[in-house]
Every structure is written in C-alpha cells, then in structure tokens.
C-alpha cells in the first residue's frame, strides 16, 4: 500500500511532504487507508507523531500497521509516537460529565480532563490547548515539529461542536505546526462528508481552500463494482514553503486485504 500511494503523491519518503497541510475527505466509501498510510510512513521514518484517534482504538491501528511492516507499539515505547485515545476519553467524558472549568491556557490537565472540558464547553479550545502543549513539548525534546494526524475531525461535529469552531480550530492548529522551513510539521486531517450534511460540507470546503494537498475518496457514481471500489481526486496547491501551480489528477482504486491497486484515469491539469 505504501508504494502505491507514494506513486500518486509522487513521493518516496514522508519527509518530502513536511510543510504540507493535508485534508482527506471520504464520501460514500472508506478513505481511512490514507490515514494508515501517513501514520505508517511517518513512524517508519521515525518522525515524531501525535495521533488523535476519534473513531478507532490503538489496537485497530496497530493491527493494520503490522500488516504494513510497521510496529506502532515499538514507536510508542520509544517515545516518538504519542497516541491519544480520543474515542476513549470522549466516551469517559460523556459518562462522567466532569465538572471542571477552563482557567487559562497554562493550566495543566490530564488527557481525560481536556476531553471532559471539550464535552462541557462544546468548544475546541481545550483540545487546541492540549495539542499545542504536546507540539511545544515535542519541539523542546526533539527539536522538530511533529506530524499531527486526526483520524476523523467530523466526529467533533457529531458531538455538538459547530462547523465554524472546527474550522477555527484547524486554522490555529495549522499555525502551531508551520514556523520555519527547517522545522516544518505536517498536519493530516480526515473528514466524512455525507450527502445533505451541511456542517461537514462547510468544513470540507474550508479544507479545500486552506490545505496544500486535498485527497477526496469517493464511491463510484455508477454504484458497486467488484473490479473498482472508488475514485481518488488529488489536488495540489501552494504550501507554506512550496510554491506551485494548482494541479489535479484523478485515480480509481481497488482495495485488497493488504494492498491498494491504483489506476490513473485523468491527466494532471494546471491552473495559473
């Protein structure tokens, strides 16, 4: 899978994508293979990673990564993978409804308390503070900004956070990761955009505007086909430290148990 996706992104190593803000959208099909790709590729290169899992457990991601030849537990033990069990913390917060208030940016909370604050306030300020602290701590320890991956930002919409707050949160998180060319981080975010979902559509349109690379994974308009499972639209725009003409290309793909087959269906186009 890693080599197949490398071919459509025209990269051999994950470092060449640092400095990019990458948005992934899945519509009527599963696009999480891109999340597995960026996670496994970054860990394989021993790049520090902060992974916020809002829809799956560590066990799930570890099992998939092992099939790709990458051990997440080893990376976690070595200290360059910070895996945040967001789904578990939010579940605990819903059950406990912790009565804690935000007293300022510098107040220290446990991981669970940050998510409890999120549930109570219905804003993403606690999560932003939480991730900003992790980014700054990582930079102090390893002198480089990490890869930050959020496996499905749309889950935050499902618990009552507004699309406006999600867009604002992503803007400030983006600013935390891109400071200088030599220290560039990488932000990867996935969202599920279902038909007639106005809130997720607002967030995705914002991502299309702000991200330097967008990957839209959609089911075939013609319906199910055993030989082709869906279509990927790849769009490149100016990055923080790279200037390029806007270009796009489309591919069809077929998922197998351990791999993904990619078929080019559209030529690249450039917009001045």
Beta strands, then each sheet from edge to edge (+ up, - down):
strand 1: 21-27
strand 2: 49-52
strand 3: 81-84
strand 4: 147-150
strand 5: 186-192
strand 6: 213-218
strand 7: 230-236
strand 8: 246-255
strand 9: 260-264
strand 10: 269-271
sheet 1: 3+ 2+ 4+ 5+ 1+ 6+ 7- 8+ 9-
sheet 2: 3+ 2+ 4+ 5+ 1+ 6+ 7- 8+ 10-
end
